[in-house]
Amino acid sequence: MKVNGEKYRTIWPAEDGSGVVIIDQTKFPHTFETTSLLDLEDAAHAIRVMQVRGAPLIGATAAFGVALGMKADPSDESLHAACDTLLATRPTAVNLKWALDIARKRLIQIAPERRAHAAFELASQICDDDIATNMAIGMHGMELITEIAKKKRPGEPVNVLTHCNAGWLATVDWGTATAPIYMSHDSGIPVHVWVDETRPRNQGAFLTAWELGHHGVPHTVVVDNAGGHLMQHGKVDLVITGTDRTTADGDVCNKIGTYLKALAARDNGVPFYVALPSSTIDFSLSDGLSQIPIEERSGTEVSHITGLTEDGRTETVEIVAPGSDTANPAFDVTPARLVTGLITERGVLEANRKAIVKAFPERMKMSA
Ligand SMILES: CSC[C@H]1O[C@H](OP(=O)(O)O)[C@H](O)[C@@H]1O
């Protein structure tokens, strides 16, 4: 998307061939900063510390991480070690394994001397495919927003609530949950977004608010606990979130707090949609609650917060009573029964195995 009028992706090969450039998402919302990944460990570190995050972007970064590894050492041992190192960076987003499986299978069949070039080509293709996929998600999701807009008074916005950041910053471009929002906004449909701040990493307040603001989409940041109240008072027309891993039966794993939004949406008759590329569907899993690994991140993300002081300094402060224990499960699972529909690149699907397998039969065969 555009930043101050200049088009950006979240990740791209450096023009001088030295490595890969990313937007460092740990600097938002007050600083827009890019940084270079020069080797495999740089790529692994960027995923671990969330300089890059979001399932599709994690997958794309891992693909470039393999390419950087092949640049240094294209041997079979190096290829497997690179994939294993990157796979161990974060456990929940399935795009990480999806991208590494493709890279491993593709590159092991190529002569070592040609692996680096082939790996960079593969990573670039994954990025291009992600953009095309998200644009298709945007078109399918815009149809939902358009139908709601028809029932509104002229000029009255469609109110969408989203959780965490499933925006262009979570992908290579366009986003998943935000793609329908951007496309609706760009086509003149009035849209307003309730942005869950999304404690403790605040991807909503720091990332979603930042990117919607730069695109001129009206939005309001709210605390995570406000969503149910807004729905009770008819202020939310639909919820659209992203996902890090969705099972073949339609169970949706996403940022912690998503399940609570889905419960509130069901109780208030608000449609709850999940936008996702098929690369985020784990066709090998059926029951999300028992099968999807939930990342436990550091408790300091709960006990401390980083922000900008009045005199422009970035500071981290403690916000929990000293000595208190903290827990930080980073994701939860929303059962398929609470999901109105899955907005994919091949259309809006019911959240069940029959619909998913019908839409992506080739993926089911691959996972068998
Ligand atoms: C389009 S995937 C976005 C998904 O990823 C986020 O997790 P994290 O920021 O920890 O990588 C969150 O669950 C978003 O919904």
The ligand as a Tripos MOL2 file, in Angstrom:
@<TRIPOS>MOLECULE
LIG
   15    15     1     0     0
SMALL
NO_CHARGES

@<TRIPOS>ATOM
      1 C1         -3.2060  -12.2430    8.1080 C.3       1 LIG1
      2 S1         -2.5330  -13.0760    9.4330 S.3       1 LIG1
      3 C2         -2.7920  -11.9200   10.6910 C.3       1 LIG1
      4 C3         -2.7900  -12.5340   12.0490 C.3       1 LIG1
      5 O1         -1.4570  -12.6470   12.5750 O.3       1 LIG1
      6 C4         -1.4320  -11.9770   13.8250 C.3       1 LIG1
      7 O2         -0.5960  -12.6050   14.7360 O.3       1 LIG1
      8 P1          0.8910  -12.0040   15.0190 P.3       1 LIG1
      9 O3          0.7980  -10.5130   14.9210 O.co2     1 LIG1
     10 O4          1.2120  -12.5050   16.4110 O.co2     1 LIG1
     11 O5          1.7710  -12.6200   13.9680 O.co2     1 LIG1
     12 C5         -2.8620  -11.9930   14.2910 C.3       1 LIG1
     13 O6         -3.2550  -13.2280   14.8010 O.3       1 LIG1
     14 C6         -3.5520  -11.6670   12.9910 C.3       1 LIG1
     15 O7         -4.9140  -11.9160   12.9480 O.3       1 LIG1
@<TRIPOS>BOND
     1     1     2 1
     2     2     3 1
     3     3     4 1
     4     4     5 1
     5     4    14 1
     6     5     6 1
     7     6     7 1
     8     6    12 1
     9     7     8 1
    10     8     9 2
    11     8    10 1
    12     8    11 1
    13    12    13 1
    14    12    14 1
    15    14    15 1
@<TRIPOS>SUBSTRUCTURE
     1 LIG1         1 GROUP 0 **** ****
